[in-house]
Amino acid sequence: MAKKGARQSFYLECSVCKSRNYVTSKNTLQTKEKLALDKYCKKCRKATSHSETKIK
């Protein structure tokens, strides 16, 4: 049976305009480094790099 609390939720923040567009989660036991993906930003209206940011 899996342990509870292994997944952590966080925002993906645009590196250009700093808007928080996406909410996602990852398994913190297997993935230690920060996530960085190319995603579409509605404010910039183009695909930009989005990095992991904590949910406050």
SVG drawing of the C-alpha trace seen along z (x, -y; Angstrom):
<svg xmlns="http://www.w3.org/2000/svg" viewBox="-5 -40 22 42">
<polyline fill="none" stroke="black" stroke-width="0.4" points="0.0,0.0 1.3,-3.5 2.3,-6.0 0.1,-9.0 1.6,-12.5 4.1,-11.5 2.6,-13.8 3.0,-17.6 0.9,-20.2 2.4,-23.3 2.0,-26.1 3.7,-26.4 4.8,-30.1 5.6,-31.8 9.3,-32.8 8.4,-35.9 5.4,-37.5 5.4,-35.7 1.7,-34.7 0.7,-31.4 -1.2,-29.5 -1.2,-25.8 -1.6,-23.7 0.0,-20.2 1.6,-17.7 4.6,-15.5 6.0,-12.6 8.5,-14.3 10.1,-10.9 11.2,-10.1 11.7,-13.6 13.8,-16.0 14.7,-18.7 12.3,-21.5 10.1,-20.9 10.5,-23.2 8.2,-22.8 7.4,-24.7 3.7,-25.5 1.3,-28.0 0.8,-31.3 -2.5,-33.0 -1.1,-36.4 2.0,-36.3 0.0,-34.4 2.9,-32.1 4.6,-29.0 7.1,-30.0 9.1,-28.2 7.2,-27.6 8.9,-26.6 7.7,-25.2 6.5,-27.6 5.0,-26.8 1.3,-27.2 0.9,-29.7"/>
</svg>
